[in-house]
Amino acid sequence: MTTHVNEGCAYREQLGTDAEGRTLLDYLNKRYGHSSSREWTARIASGLVRLDGLLAQADTVLRPGCELVWQRPPWIEPDAPKSFDLLYEDDDLLAVNKPAGLPTLPGANFLQSTLLYLVRAHAPDAAPLHRLGRWTSGIVLCAKNQHARTELMRQWSAKEVGKRYRALAAGSPDWDETTISTPIGPVPHALLGSVHSASHEGKPSLSYVAVIERRRDSFLCNVLIATGRPHQIRIHLASSGHPLAGDPLYGVGGLPLPDTRALPGDPGYHLHAAELSFHHPSTRREVVIECETPAILRRSTGAH
């Protein structure tokens, strides 16, 4: 993996009623807390912020309906893979094998080093229908037109899409199969403010886990998920007493490890989206897409 200097980007928004009567500098400070008042002042003075196409001043008083554009100059993105494997393609759909380490969508200083950017270089109208965590590898399904997007999102909402994952979890469970229904919701996090985790006040979540190979201090398992909460498999296995082996964030119980500074996008765990099944949006025939698992997630016999 190598560093990459991107082309920069323009952040656009139409101001709402919460902007009325506020100065530009005050609004930017409150709206985008990732930068200091000094940094915003310098950007405005450098001509990087415009209102309705005109250069703006720090003390400009805002009004609802204006278009605010902040031009972010090029920056060096973090290391990430620069390719993917094509698994399936037709006029409606595109399925790829996302490598571990590649974000699905822009965010956290990633813009062009993302699956979305790479996929659109191959098929300009394609967009992912779902996302995988940065260090989760495997199948991502993309729609190439609005009809396909609408129909596949309907199937997702109706829980008609089958999703099978392969994971490496810590310990040796006293079960061969189990169902996990721990609710998932936000809990406090020192760096992010909050992070999804096991929570009594969270949303209903359901995973089915089957052990397929036991190792010295870990086990391979297949996980079928009936819901798609953020970090669901990591949280559910941890809540069962068996966090993913090497997970830097979630510990036994499904909560962030005590005093951890780890973020959800940090590496260490092994999780792979191995199979996706659905009905084709145009032909209605069943489609089953499989993706070969990484070596560490294969049975010792060599079976996938």
Contacts in CASP RR format, 6 or more apart in sequence:
PFRMAT RR
TARGET T0000
AUTHOR 0000-0000-0000
METHOD contacts of the structure
MODEL  1
MTTHVNEGCAYREQLGTDAEGRTLLDYLNKRYGHSSSREWTARIASGLVR
LDGLLAQADTVLRPGCELVWQRPPWIEPDAPKSFDLLYEDDDLLAVNKPA
GLPTLPGANFLQSTLLYLVRAHAPDAAPLHRLGRWTSGIVLCAKNQHART
ELMRQWSAKEVGKRYRALAAGSPDWDETTISTPIGPVPHALLGSVHSASH
EGKPSLSYVAVIERRRDSFLCNVLIATGRPHQIRIHLASSGHPLAGDPLY
GVGGLPLPDTRALPGDPGYHLHAAELSFHHPSTRREVVIECETPAILRRS
TGAH
1 79 0 8 1.000
1 80 0 8 1.000
1 81 0 8 1.000
1 82 0 8 1.000
2 79 0 8 1.000
2 82 0 8 1.000
3 76 0 8 1.000
3 77 0 8 1.000
3 78 0 8 1.000
3 79 0 8 1.000
4 76 0 8 1.000
4 77 0 8 1.000
4 80 0 8 1.000
4 82 0 8 1.000
4 112 0 8 1.000
4 113 0 8 1.000
5 74 0 8 1.000
5 75 0 8 1.000
5 76 0 8 1.000
5 77 0 8 1.000
6 74 0 8 1.000
6 75 0 8 1.000
6 77 0 8 1.000
6 111 0 8 1.000
6 112 0 8 1.000
6 113 0 8 1.000
7 74 0 8 1.000
7 112 0 8 1.000
8 71 0 8 1.000
8 72 0 8 1.000
8 73 0 8 1.000
8 74 0 8 1.000
8 75 0 8 1.000
8 111 0 8 1.000
9 71 0 8 1.000
9 72 0 8 1.000
9 111 0 8 1.000
10 69 0 8 1.000
10 70 0 8 1.000
10 71 0 8 1.000
10 72 0 8 1.000
11 69 0 8 1.000
11 70 0 8 1.000
11 72 0 8 1.000
12 67 0 8 1.000
12 68 0 8 1.000
12 69 0 8 1.000
13 67 0 8 1.000
13 68 0 8 1.000
14 65 0 8 1.000
14 66 0 8 1.000
14 67 0 8 1.000
14 68 0 8 1.000
15 27 0 8 1.000
15 62 0 8 1.000
15 63 0 8 1.000
15 64 0 8 1.000
15 65 0 8 1.000
15 66 0 8 1.000
15 67 0 8 1.000
15 68 0 8 1.000
16 64 0 8 1.000
16 65 0 8 1.000
17 64 0 8 1.000
19 27 0 8 1.000
19 62 0 8 1.000
19 63 0 8 1.000
19 64 0 8 1.000
19 66 0 8 1.000
20 62 0 8 1.000
20 63 0 8 1.000
20 64 0 8 1.000
21 61 0 8 1.000
21 62 0 8 1.000
21 63 0 8 1.000
22 61 0 8 1.000
22 62 0 8 1.000
23 58 0 8 1.000
23 59 0 8 1.000
23 60 0 8 1.000
23 61 0 8 1.000
23 62 0 8 1.000
24 44 0 8 1.000
24 49 0 8 1.000
24 51 0 8 1.000
24 56 0 8 1.000
24 57 0 8 1.000
24 58 0 8 1.000
24 59 0 8 1.000
24 60 0 8 1.000
24 62 0 8 1.000
25 37 0 8 1.000
25 40 0 8 1.000
25 41 0 8 1.000
25 44 0 8 1.000
25 58 0 8 1.000
25 59 0 8 1.000
27 62 0 8 1.000
28 35 0 8 1.000
28 40 0 8 1.000
28 44 0 8 1.000
28 49 0 8 1.000
28 70 0 8 1.000
29 37 0 8 1.000
29 40 0 8 1.000
32 40 0 8 1.000
32 70 0 8 1.000
35 43 0 8 1.000
40 49 0 8 1.000
40 58 0 8 1.000
41 58 0 8 1.000
43 49 0 8 1.000
43 70 0 8 1.000
44 56 0 8 1.000
44 57 0 8 1.000
44 58 0 8 1.000
45 58 0 8 1.000
47 55 0 8 1.000
47 56 0 8 1.000
47 71 0 8 1.000
48 70 0 8 1.000
48 71 0 8 1.000
48 72 0 8 1.000
48 73 0 8 1.000
49 55 0 8 1.000
49 56 0 8 1.000
49 68 0 8 1.000
49 69 0 8 1.000
49 70 0 8 1.000
49 71 0 8 1.000
50 56 0 8 1.000
50 68 0 8 1.000
50 69 0 8 1.000
50 71 0 8 1.000
51 60 0 8 1.000
51 62 0 8 1.000
51 66 0 8 1.000
51 67 0 8 1.000
51 68 0 8 1.000
51 69 0 8 1.000
52 66 0 8 1.000
52 67 0 8 1.000
53 67 0 8 1.000
53 69 0 8 1.000
62 68 0 8 1.000
75 109 0 8 1.000
77 109 0 8 1.000
77 110 0 8 1.000
77 111 0 8 1.000
77 112 0 8 1.000
77 113 0 8 1.000
78 109 0 8 1.000
78 110 0 8 1.000
78 113 0 8 1.000
79 113 0 8 1.000
80 101 0 8 1.000
80 102 0 8 1.000
80 103 0 8 1.000
80 110 0 8 1.000
80 113 0 8 1.000
80 114 0 8 1.000
81 99 0 8 1.000
81 100 0 8 1.000
81 101 0 8 1.000
81 102 0 8 1.000
82 113 0 8 1.000
82 118 0 8 1.000
83 99 0 8 1.000
83 118 0 8 1.000
84 96 0 8 1.000
84 97 0 8 1.000
84 98 0 8 1.000
84 99 0 8 1.000
84 102 0 8 1.000
84 115 0 8 1.000
84 118 0 8 1.000
84 119 0 8 1.000
85 96 0 8 1.000
85 97 0 8 1.000
86 94 0 8 1.000
86 95 0 8 1.000
86 96 0 8 1.000
86 97 0 8 1.000
86 122 0 8 1.000
87 95 0 8 1.000
87 96 0 8 1.000
87 97 0 8 1.000
87 139 0 8 1.000
87 289 0 8 1.000
87 291 0 8 1.000
88 94 0 8 1.000
88 95 0 8 1.000
88 287 0 8 1.000
88 289 0 8 1.000
89 95 0 8 1.000
89 123 0 8 1.000
91 144 0 8 1.000
91 145 0 8 1.000
91 282 0 8 1.000
92 143 0 8 1.000
92 144 0 8 1.000
92 145 0 8 1.000
92 147 0 8 1.000
92 148 0 8 1.000
92 280 0 8 1.000
92 281 0 8 1.000
92 282 0 8 1.000
93 141 0 8 1.000
93 142 0 8 1.000
93 143 0 8 1.000
93 144 0 8 1.000
93 148 0 8 1.000
93 152 0 8 1.000
93 280 0 8 1.000
93 281 0 8 1.000
93 287 0 8 1.000
94 119 0 8 1.000
94 122 0 8 1.000
94 123 0 8 1.000
94 126 0 8 1.000
94 141 0 8 1.000
94 142 0 8 1.000
94 143 0 8 1.000
94 144 0 8 1.000
95 139 0 8 1.000
95 140 0 8 1.000
95 141 0 8 1.000
95 142 0 8 1.000
95 276 0 8 1.000
95 289 0 8 1.000
96 115 0 8 1.000
96 119 0 8 1.000
96 139 0 8 1.000
96 140 0 8 1.000
96 142 0 8 1.000
97 137 0 8 1.000
97 138 0 8 1.000
97 139 0 8 1.000
97 291 0 8 1.000
97 292 0 8 1.000
98 104 0 8 1.000
98 115 0 8 1.000
98 132 0 8 1.000
98 136 0 8 1.000
98 137 0 8 1.000
98 138 0 8 1.000
98 139 0 8 1.000
98 140 0 8 1.000
98 273 0 8 1.000
99 137 0 8 1.000
100 134 0 8 1.000
100 135 0 8 1.000
100 136 0 8 1.000
100 137 0 8 1.000
100 267 0 8 1.000
100 294 0 8 1.000
101 134 0 8 1.000
101 135 0 8 1.000
101 267 0 8 1.000
102 113 0 8 1.000
102 114 0 8 1.000
102 115 0 8 1.000
102 118 0 8 1.000
102 134 0 8 1.000
103 110 0 8 1.000
103 113 0 8 1.000
103 114 0 8 1.000
103 115 0 8 1.000
103 133 0 8 1.000
103 134 0 8 1.000
104 114 0 8 1.000
104 115 0 8 1.000
104 116 0 8 1.000
104 128 0 8 1.000
104 131 0 8 1.000
104 132 0 8 1.000
104 133 0 8 1.000
104 134 0 8 1.000
104 140 0 8 1.000
105 114 0 8 1.000
105 115 0 8 1.000
105 116 0 8 1.000
105 128 0 8 1.000
105 131 0 8 1.000
106 114 0 8 1.000
106 116 0 8 1.000
106 117 0 8 1.000
107 114 0 8 1.000
108 265 0 8 1.000
111 117 0 8 1.000
115 128 0 8 1.000
115 140 0 8 1.000
116 127 0 8 1.000
116 128 0 8 1.000
119 126 0 8 1.000
119 127 0 8 1.000
119 128 0 8 1.000
119 142 0 8 1.000
120 126 0 8 1.000
120 127 0 8 1.000
123 142 0 8 1.000
123 144 0 8 1.000
125 144 0 8 1.000
125 145 0 8 1.000
126 142 0 8 1.000
126 143 0 8 1.000
126 144 0 8 1.000
127 142 0 8 1.000
127 143 0 8 1.000
127 149 0 8 1.000
128 140 0 8 1.000
128 141 0 8 1.000
128 142 0 8 1.000
129 140 0 8 1.000
129 141 0 8 1.000
129 142 0 8 1.000
129 143 0 8 1.000
129 149 0 8 1.000
129 152 0 8 1.000
129 153 0 8 1.000
129 156 0 8 1.000
130 140 0 8 1.000
130 141 0 8 1.000
130 156 0 8 1.000
131 140 0 8 1.000
132 138 0 8 1.000
132 140 0 8 1.000
132 273 0 8 1.000
133 231 0 8 1.000
133 264 0 8 1.000
133 265 0 8 1.000
134 265 0 8 1.000
134 267 0 8 1.000
135 265 0 8 1.000
135 266 0 8 1.000
135 267 0 8 1.000
135 268 0 8 1.000
135 269 0 8 1.000
135 271 0 8 1.000
136 271 0 8 1.000
136 272 0 8 1.000
136 273 0 8 1.000
137 271 0 8 1.000
137 272 0 8 1.000
137 273 0 8 1.000
137 294 0 8 1.000
138 272 0 8 1.000
138 273 0 8 1.000
138 274 0 8 1.000
138 291 0 8 1.000
139 273 0 8 1.000
139 274 0 8 1.000
139 275 0 8 1.000
139 276 0 8 1.000
139 289 0 8 1.000
139 291 0 8 1.000
140 273 0 8 1.000
141 152 0 8 1.000
141 276 0 8 1.000
141 278 0 8 1.000
141 289 0 8 1.000
143 149 0 8 1.000
143 152 0 8 1.000
143 281 0 8 1.000
147 281 0 8 1.000
147 282 0 8 1.000
148 281 0 8 1.000
148 282 0 8 1.000
150 281 0 8 1.000
151 281 0 8 1.000
152 161 0 8 1.000
152 278 0 8 1.000
152 281 0 8 1.000
155 161 0 8 1.000
155 278 0 8 1.000
155 279 0 8 1.000
159 226 0 8 1.000
159 227 0 8 1.000
160 278 0 8 1.000
160 279 0 8 1.000
161 276 0 8 1.000
161 277 0 8 1.000
161 278 0 8 1.000
162 224 0 8 1.000
162 275 0 8 1.000
162 276 0 8 1.000
162 277 0 8 1.000
162 278 0 8 1.000
163 224 0 8 1.000
163 225 0 8 1.000
163 228 0 8 1.000
163 273 0 8 1.000
163 275 0 8 1.000
163 276 0 8 1.000
164 222 0 8 1.000
164 223 0 8 1.000
164 224 0 8 1.000
164 273 0 8 1.000
164 274 0 8 1.000
164 275 0 8 1.000
164 276 0 8 1.000
165 222 0 8 1.000
165 223 0 8 1.000
165 224 0 8 1.000
165 225 0 8 1.000
165 233 0 8 1.000
165 271 0 8 1.000
165 272 0 8 1.000
165 273 0 8 1.000
165 274 0 8 1.000
166 220 0 8 1.000
166 221 0 8 1.000
166 222 0 8 1.000
166 223 0 8 1.000
166 271 0 8 1.000
166 272 0 8 1.000
166 274 0 8 1.000
166 293 0 8 1.000
166 297 0 8 1.000
167 220 0 8 1.000
167 221 0 8 1.000
167 223 0 8 1.000
167 233 0 8 1.000
167 237 0 8 1.000
167 244 0 8 1.000
167 270 0 8 1.000
167 271 0 8 1.000
167 272 0 8 1.000
167 297 0 8 1.000
168 218 0 8 1.000
168 219 0 8 1.000
168 220 0 8 1.000
168 244 0 8 1.000
168 245 0 8 1.000
168 269 0 8 1.000
168 270 0 8 1.000
168 271 0 8 1.000
168 296 0 8 1.000
168 297 0 8 1.000
169 218 0 8 1.000
169 219 0 8 1.000
169 221 0 8 1.000
169 237 0 8 1.000
169 242 0 8 1.000
169 243 0 8 1.000
169 244 0 8 1.000
169 245 0 8 1.000
170 217 0 8 1.000
170 218 0 8 1.000
170 242 0 8 1.000
170 243 0 8 1.000
170 244 0 8 1.000
170 245 0 8 1.000
170 246 0 8 1.000
171 217 0 8 1.000
171 218 0 8 1.000
171 219 0 8 1.000
171 242 0 8 1.000
172 214 0 8 1.000
172 217 0 8 1.000
172 219 0 8 1.000
173 211 0 8 1.000
173 219 0 8 1.000
173 240 0 8 1.000
173 241 0 8 1.000
173 242 0 8 1.000
175 211 0 8 1.000
176 210 0 8 1.000
176 211 0 8 1.000
177 208 0 8 1.000
177 209 0 8 1.000
177 210 0 8 1.000
177 211 0 8 1.000
178 208 0 8 1.000
178 209 0 8 1.000
178 240 0 8 1.000
179 206 0 8 1.000
179 207 0 8 1.000
179 208 0 8 1.000
179 209 0 8 1.000
180 205 0 8 1.000
180 206 0 8 1.000
180 207 0 8 1.000
180 208 0 8 1.000
180 209 0 8 1.000
180 236 0 8 1.000
180 237 0 8 1.000
180 239 0 8 1.000
180 240 0 8 1.000
181 204 0 8 1.000
181 205 0 8 1.000
181 206 0 8 1.000
181 207 0 8 1.000
182 198 0 8 1.000
182 205 0 8 1.000
182 235 0 8 1.000
182 236 0 8 1.000
182 239 0 8 1.000
182 254 0 8 1.000
183 198 0 8 1.000
183 199 0 8 1.000
183 200 0 8 1.000
183 201 0 8 1.000
183 202 0 8 1.000
183 203 0 8 1.000
183 204 0 8 1.000
183 205 0 8 1.000
184 196 0 8 1.000
184 197 0 8 1.000
184 198 0 8 1.000
184 199 0 8 1.000
184 202 0 8 1.000
184 203 0 8 1.000
184 205 0 8 1.000
184 229 0 8 1.000
184 230 0 8 1.000
184 231 0 8 1.000
184 232 0 8 1.000
184 235 0 8 1.000
184 236 0 8 1.000
185 196 0 8 1.000
185 197 0 8 1.000
185 198 0 8 1.000
185 199 0 8 1.000
185 201 0 8 1.000
185 202 0 8 1.000
185 203 0 8 1.000
185 229 0 8 1.000
186 194 0 8 1.000
186 195 0 8 1.000
186 196 0 8 1.000
186 197 0 8 1.000
186 199 0 8 1.000
187 194 0 8 1.000
187 195 0 8 1.000
187 196 0 8 1.000
187 197 0 8 1.000
187 198 0 8 1.000
187 199 0 8 1.000
187 255 0 8 1.000
187 256 0 8 1.000
188 194 0 8 1.000
189 195 0 8 1.000
189 256 0 8 1.000
190 260 0 8 1.000
190 261 0 8 1.000
191 261 0 8 1.000
191 263 0 8 1.000
192 263 0 8 1.000
195 249 0 8 1.000
195 256 0 8 1.000
195 264 0 8 1.000
196 229 0 8 1.000
196 230 0 8 1.000
196 231 0 8 1.000
196 235 0 8 1.000
196 264 0 8 1.000
197 231 0 8 1.000
197 235 0 8 1.000
197 250 0 8 1.000
197 254 0 8 1.000
197 255 0 8 1.000
197 256 0 8 1.000
198 235 0 8 1.000
198 238 0 8 1.000
198 239 0 8 1.000
198 253 0 8 1.000
198 254 0 8 1.000
198 255 0 8 1.000
203 227 0 8 1.000
203 229 0 8 1.000
204 227 0 8 1.000
205 227 0 8 1.000
205 228 0 8 1.000
205 229 0 8 1.000
205 232 0 8 1.000
205 235 0 8 1.000
205 236 0 8 1.000
206 225 0 8 1.000
206 226 0 8 1.000
206 227 0 8 1.000
207 223 0 8 1.000
207 224 0 8 1.000
207 225 0 8 1.000
207 226 0 8 1.000
207 227 0 8 1.000
207 232 0 8 1.000
207 233 0 8 1.000
207 236 0 8 1.000
207 237 0 8 1.000
208 223 0 8 1.000
208 224 0 8 1.000
208 225 0 8 1.000
208 226 0 8 1.000
209 221 0 8 1.000
209 222 0 8 1.000
209 223 0 8 1.000
209 236 0 8 1.000
209 237 0 8 1.000
209 240 0 8 1.000
210 221 0 8 1.000
210 222 0 8 1.000
210 223 0 8 1.000
211 219 0 8 1.000
211 220 0 8 1.000
211 221 0 8 1.000
212 220 0 8 1.000
212 221 0 8 1.000
212 222 0 8 1.000
212 299 0 8 1.000
213 219 0 8 1.000
213 220 0 8 1.000
213 299 0 8 1.000
213 300 0 8 1.000
217 245 0 8 1.000
218 245 0 8 1.000
219 242 0 8 1.000
220 297 0 8 1.000
220 299 0 8 1.000
221 237 0 8 1.000
222 274 0 8 1.000
223 233 0 8 1.000
223 236 0 8 1.000
223 237 0 8 1.000
225 232 0 8 1.000
225 233 0 8 1.000
229 235 0 8 1.000
230 264 0 8 1.000
231 250 0 8 1.000
231 264 0 8 1.000
233 244 0 8 1.000
233 271 0 8 1.000
234 243 0 8 1.000
234 244 0 8 1.000
234 247 0 8 1.000
234 249 0 8 1.000
234 250 0 8 1.000
234 269 0 8 1.000
234 271 0 8 1.000
235 250 0 8 1.000
235 254 0 8 1.000
236 254 0 8 1.000
237 243 0 8 1.000
237 244 0 8 1.000
238 244 0 8 1.000
238 247 0 8 1.000
238 250 0 8 1.000
238 251 0 8 1.000
238 252 0 8 1.000
238 253 0 8 1.000
238 254 0 8 1.000
238 255 0 8 1.000
239 253 0 8 1.000
239 254 0 8 1.000
241 252 0 8 1.000
241 253 0 8 1.000
241 254 0 8 1.000
242 252 0 8 1.000
243 250 0 8 1.000
243 251 0 8 1.000
243 252 0 8 1.000
243 254 0 8 1.000
244 250 0 8 1.000
244 269 0 8 1.000
244 270 0 8 1.000
244 271 0 8 1.000
245 269 0 8 1.000
245 270 0 8 1.000
246 268 0 8 1.000
246 269 0 8 1.000
246 270 0 8 1.000
247 268 0 8 1.000
247 269 0 8 1.000
248 257 0 8 1.000
248 260 0 8 1.000
248 262 0 8 1.000
248 266 0 8 1.000
248 267 0 8 1.000
248 268 0 8 1.000
248 269 0 8 1.000
249 256 0 8 1.000
249 257 0 8 1.000
249 260 0 8 1.000
249 262 0 8 1.000
249 263 0 8 1.000
249 264 0 8 1.000
249 266 0 8 1.000
250 256 0 8 1.000
250 257 0 8 1.000
251 257 0 8 1.000
256 262 0 8 1.000
270 294 0 8 1.000
270 296 0 8 1.000
270 297 0 8 1.000
272 291 0 8 1.000
272 293 0 8 1.000
272 294 0 8 1.000
272 297 0 8 1.000
273 291 0 8 1.000
274 290 0 8 1.000
274 291 0 8 1.000
274 293 0 8 1.000
274 304 0 8 1.000
275 288 0 8 1.000
275 289 0 8 1.000
275 290 0 8 1.000
275 291 0 8 1.000
276 288 0 8 1.000
276 289 0 8 1.000
277 286 0 8 1.000
277 287 0 8 1.000
277 288 0 8 1.000
277 289 0 8 1.000
278 286 0 8 1.000
278 287 0 8 1.000
279 285 0 8 1.000
279 286 0 8 1.000
279 287 0 8 1.000
280 286 0 8 1.000
280 287 0 8 1.000
292 304 0 8 1.000
293 304 0 8 1.000
298 304 0 8 1.000
END
